């Protein structure tokens, strides 16, 4: 081997030895804007499952559903802030779930009312010992100090909302968990107490997102 060839071989060995060892993990390069570059996006799509990751990197695939892309989770959501909540009955955005709700705290409700933290509905407040709350069909949950539809299932007899009482919500519901829902509507929406197709895009198959209005999974418009 010539002296020049030996020198080239030595430099190649040094270069290879200086390369970092592979740790067995697949890493994606991220642009300064936080979006994946083209090659990384293809790789991310290959590992996306159930809509929990890689479903969206911008608003484009969510637009047909009237949704926004929550980039940190890769999910299509109904809102990222109050600006997307145009229904007067649900003017606030619960940013932890990306859904429009009636309230996020008591300041969104009127006098003698509080924001129920699970359903994000304004409910009347009541003092211990009150025999009834304002409005027909409501009883006082003395432990929580709020007016509710029920505190036990006996209050739900004949209710159009369901025949069982969800004590946490204080509401008559058709379901209290996914186990009570049929295959065609497998998710129990705890906000409304009814069985639906989905409440989050994470519950949809790959390539689909949850329609926030109909609460069913629909194909993304890629």
NUMARVO-324290 format. One record per residue (C-alpha): residue number from 1; x, y, z. Coordinates in steps of 0.1 Angstrom, whole numbers, plus 5000, padded with zeros to 4 digits. Last residue first. Layout:
N
GURO / NUM / X / Y / Z;
...
***
This chain:
222
GURO / 222 / 4456 / 5148 / 5040;
GURO / 221 / 4419 / 5153 / 5047;
GURO / 220 / 4416 / 5132 / 5079;
GURO / 219 / 4391 / 5104 / 5080;
GURO / 218 / 4363 / 5108 / 5105;
GURO / 217 / 4358 / 5094 / 5140;
GURO / 216 / 4325 / 5103 / 5157;
GURO / 215 / 4317 / 5130 / 5183;
GURO / 214 / 4292 / 5148 / 5160;
GURO / 213 / 4305 / 5183 / 5168;
GURO / 212 / 4341 / 5176 / 5179;
GURO / 211 / 4347 / 5153 / 5148;
GURO / 210 / 4373 / 5129 / 5163;
GURO / 209 / 4403 / 5123 / 5140;
GURO / 208 / 4412 / 5096 / 5115;
GURO / 207 / 4445 / 5085 / 5098;
GURO / 206 / 4453 / 5059 / 5125;
GURO / 205 / 4421 / 5048 / 5143;
GURO / 204 / 4403 / 5071 / 5167;
GURO / 203 / 4404 / 5072 / 5205;
GURO / 202 / 4433 / 5096 / 5205;
GURO / 201 / 4412 / 5120 / 5185;
GURO / 200 / 4392 / 5127 / 5217;
GURO / 199 / 4355 / 5123 / 5226;
GURO / 198 / 4348 / 5093 / 5205;
GURO / 197 / 4320 / 5073 / 5189;
GURO / 196 / 4294 / 5083 / 5215;
GURO / 195 / 4276 / 5068 / 5245;
GURO / 194 / 4258 / 5093 / 5267;
GURO / 193 / 4265 / 5109 / 5301;
GURO / 192 / 4269 / 5144 / 5287;
GURO / 191 / 4303 / 5154 / 5301;
GURO / 190 / 4313 / 5118 / 5309;
GURO / 189 / 4311 / 5109 / 5272;
GURO / 188 / 4310 / 5071 / 5274;
GURO / 187 / 4330 / 5057 / 5245;
GURO / 186 / 4320 / 5025 / 5226;
GURO / 185 / 4293 / 5039 / 5202;
GURO / 184 / 4288 / 5011 / 5177;
GURO / 183 / 4302 / 4985 / 5201;
GURO / 182 / 4276 / 4993 / 5228;
GURO / 181 / 4283 / 5014 / 5260;
GURO / 180 / 4282 / 5002 / 5296;
GURO / 179 / 4318 / 4992 / 5298;
GURO / 178 / 4328 / 5026 / 5286;
GURO / 177 / 4318 / 5042 / 5319;
GURO / 176 / 4288 / 5058 / 5337;
GURO / 175 / 4263 / 5055 / 5309;
GURO / 174 / 4227 / 5067 / 5302;
GURO / 173 / 4230 / 5096 / 5326;
GURO / 172 / 4211 / 5114 / 5354;
GURO / 171 / 4233 / 5141 / 5367;
GURO / 170 / 4251 / 5149 / 5400;
GURO / 169 / 4284 / 5148 / 5381;
GURO / 168 / 4302 / 5127 / 5407;
GURO / 167 / 4270 / 5109 / 5418;
GURO / 166 / 4263 / 5097 / 5382;
GURO / 165 / 4227 / 5087 / 5387;
GURO / 164 / 4212 / 5060 / 5365;
GURO / 163 / 4180 / 5060 / 5345;
GURO / 162 / 4191 / 5082 / 5316;
GURO / 161 / 4187 / 5117 / 5302;
GURO / 160 / 4150 / 5115 / 5295;
GURO / 159 / 4144 / 5111 / 5333;
GURO / 158 / 4115 / 5088 / 5341;
GURO / 157 / 4132 / 5075 / 5373;
GURO / 156 / 4163 / 5095 / 5377;
GURO / 155 / 4159 / 5107 / 5414;
GURO / 154 / 4158 / 5070 / 5425;
GURO / 153 / 4193 / 5067 / 5410;
GURO / 152 / 4208 / 5087 / 5438;
GURO / 151 / 4221 / 5123 / 5443;
GURO / 150 / 4202 / 5137 / 5413;
GURO / 149 / 4198 / 5167 / 5390;
GURO / 148 / 4222 / 5188 / 5410;
GURO / 147 / 4222 / 5220 / 5430;
GURO / 146 / 4255 / 5226 / 5447;
GURO / 145 / 4269 / 5225 / 5483;
GURO / 144 / 4291 / 5195 / 5476;
GURO / 143 / 4281 / 5176 / 5507;
GURO / 142 / 4245 / 5190 / 5507;
GURO / 141 / 4238 / 5179 / 5471;
GURO / 140 / 4206 / 5199 / 5468;
GURO / 139 / 4180 / 5187 / 5445;
GURO / 138 / 4169 / 5198 / 5410;
GURO / 137 / 4140 / 5187 / 5389;
GURO / 136 / 4121 / 5220 / 5389;
GURO / 135 / 4142 / 5252 / 5392;
GURO / 134 / 4156 / 5269 / 5423;
GURO / 133 / 4169 / 5243 / 5447;
GURO / 132 / 4150 / 5223 / 5473;
GURO / 131 / 4148 / 5214 / 5510;
GURO / 130 / 4178 / 5235 / 5520;
GURO / 129 / 4196 / 5218 / 5549;
GURO / 128 / 4231 / 5225 / 5538;
GURO / 127 / 4234 / 5256 / 5516;
GURO / 126 / 4229 / 5256 / 5479;
GURO / 125 / 4249 / 5265 / 5448;
GURO / 124 / 4235 / 5265 / 5412;
GURO / 123 / 4254 / 5247 / 5385;
GURO / 122 / 4274 / 5262 / 5356;
GURO / 121 / 4287 / 5234 / 5335;
GURO / 120 / 4324 / 5224 / 5330;
GURO / 119 / 4314 / 5187 / 5330;
GURO / 118 / 4341 / 5176 / 5355;
GURO / 117 / 4348 / 5208 / 5374;
GURO / 116 / 4312 / 5220 / 5379;
GURO / 115 / 4315 / 5258 / 5376;
GURO / 114 / 4297 / 5275 / 5404;
GURO / 113 / 4264 / 5294 / 5408;
GURO / 112 / 4247 / 5316 / 5434;
GURO / 111 / 4254 / 5346 / 5411;
GURO / 110 / 4262 / 5339 / 5375;
GURO / 109 / 4288 / 5317 / 5360;
GURO / 108 / 4320 / 5324 / 5341;
GURO / 107 / 4337 / 5337 / 5373;
GURO / 106 / 4331 / 5303 / 5389;
GURO / 105 / 4358 / 5287 / 5367;
GURO / 104 / 4362 / 5270 / 5333;
GURO / 103 / 4327 / 5275 / 5320;
GURO / 102 / 4302 / 5265 / 5293;
GURO / 101 / 4327 / 5243 / 5274;
GURO / 100 / 4346 / 5242 / 5241;
GURO / 99 / 4370 / 5213 / 5238;
GURO / 98 / 4408 / 5210 / 5236;
GURO / 97 / 4411 / 5186 / 5265;
GURO / 96 / 4435 / 5206 / 5288;
GURO / 95 / 4426 / 5238 / 5269;
GURO / 94 / 4391 / 5238 / 5282;
GURO / 93 / 4380 / 5266 / 5258;
GURO / 92 / 4353 / 5290 / 5269;
GURO / 91 / 4322 / 5302 / 5250;
GURO / 90 / 4301 / 5271 / 5252;
GURO / 89 / 4264 / 5282 / 5252;
GURO / 88 / 4273 / 5312 / 5231;
GURO / 87 / 4287 / 5289 / 5205;
GURO / 86 / 4317 / 5307 / 5189;
GURO / 85 / 4345 / 5288 / 5208;
GURO / 84 / 4376 / 5291 / 5185;
GURO / 83 / 4386 / 5324 / 5200;
GURO / 82 / 4385 / 5309 / 5235;
GURO / 81 / 4418 / 5290 / 5230;
GURO / 80 / 4432 / 5259 / 5214;
GURO / 79 / 4399 / 5246 / 5203;
GURO / 78 / 4380 / 5217 / 5188;
GURO / 77 / 4410 / 5194 / 5187;
GURO / 76 / 4429 / 5175 / 5160;
GURO / 75 / 4457 / 5156 / 5178;
GURO / 74 / 4495 / 5157 / 5172;
GURO / 73 / 4500 / 5159 / 5210;
GURO / 72 / 4524 / 5189 / 5211;
GURO / 71 / 4510 / 5202 / 5178;
GURO / 70 / 4474 / 5206 / 5188;
GURO / 69 / 4459 / 5209 / 5154;
GURO / 68 / 4427 / 5229 / 5151;
GURO / 67 / 4392 / 5217 / 5142;
GURO / 66 / 4365 / 5226 / 5118;
GURO / 65 / 4363 / 5190 / 5108;
GURO / 64 / 4375 / 5197 / 5072;
GURO / 63 / 4403 / 5219 / 5087;
GURO / 62 / 4419 / 5191 / 5107;
GURO / 61 / 4443 / 5178 / 5080;
GURO / 60 / 4455 / 5214 / 5073;
GURO / 59 / 4459 / 5227 / 5109;
GURO / 58 / 4495 / 5217 / 5113;
GURO / 57 / 4516 / 5187 / 5124;
GURO / 56 / 4487 / 5162 / 5124;
GURO / 55 / 4480 / 5126 / 5132;
GURO / 54 / 4516 / 5119 / 5142;
GURO / 53 / 4509 / 5108 / 5177;
GURO / 52 / 4478 / 5095 / 5196;
GURO / 51 / 4459 / 5090 / 5164;
GURO / 50 / 4456 / 5053 / 5171;
GURO / 49 / 4492 / 5047 / 5162;
GURO / 48 / 4519 / 5068 / 5146;
GURO / 47 / 4552 / 5050 / 5140;
GURO / 46 / 4552 / 5053 / 5102;
GURO / 45 / 4539 / 5088 / 5103;
GURO / 44 / 4569 / 5098 / 5124;
GURO / 43 / 4592 / 5084 / 5098;
GURO / 42 / 4575 / 5103 / 5069;
GURO / 41 / 4576 / 5134 / 5090;
GURO / 40 / 4613 / 5129 / 5097;
GURO / 39 / 4620 / 5129 / 5059;
GURO / 38 / 4599 / 5160 / 5053;
GURO / 37 / 4611 / 5181 / 5083;
GURO / 36 / 4591 / 5178 / 5115;
GURO / 35 / 4575 / 5210 / 5129;
GURO / 34 / 4588 / 5229 / 5159;
GURO / 33 / 4594 / 5262 / 5142;
GURO / 32 / 4631 / 5258 / 5147;
GURO / 31 / 4629 / 5225 / 5127;
GURO / 30 / 4628 / 5192 / 5145;
GURO / 29 / 4650 / 5162 / 5137;
GURO / 28 / 4634 / 5129 / 5147;
GURO / 27 / 4652 / 5104 / 5169;
GURO / 26 / 4650 / 5066 / 5165;
GURO / 25 / 4665 / 5048 / 5195;
GURO / 24 / 4690 / 5019 / 5195;
GURO / 23 / 4717 / 5039 / 5212;
GURO / 22 / 4739 / 5041 / 5181;
GURO / 21 / 4775 / 5051 / 5191;
GURO / 20 / 4786 / 5086 / 5183;
GURO / 19 / 4811 / 5089 / 5153;
GURO / 18 / 4847 / 5095 / 5164;
GURO / 17 / 4857 / 5059 / 5157;
GURO / 16 / 4845 / 5062 / 5121;
GURO / 15 / 4865 / 5094 / 5115;
GURO / 14 / 4896 / 5079 / 5130;
GURO / 13 / 4893 / 5048 / 5108;
GURO / 12 / 4888 / 5069 / 5077;
GURO / 11 / 4919 / 5091 / 5085;
GURO / 10 / 4940 / 5060 / 5089;
GURO / 9 / 4928 / 5046 / 5055;
GURO / 8 / 4937 / 5079 / 5037;
GURO / 7 / 4972 / 5079 / 5053;
GURO / 6 / 4978 / 5043 / 5042;
GURO / 5 / 4967 / 5051 / 5006;
GURO / 4 / 4991 / 5081 / 5005;
GURO / 3 / 5020 / 5060 / 5017;
GURO / 2 / 5013 / 5034 / 4991;
GURO / 1 / 5000 / 5000 / 5000;
***
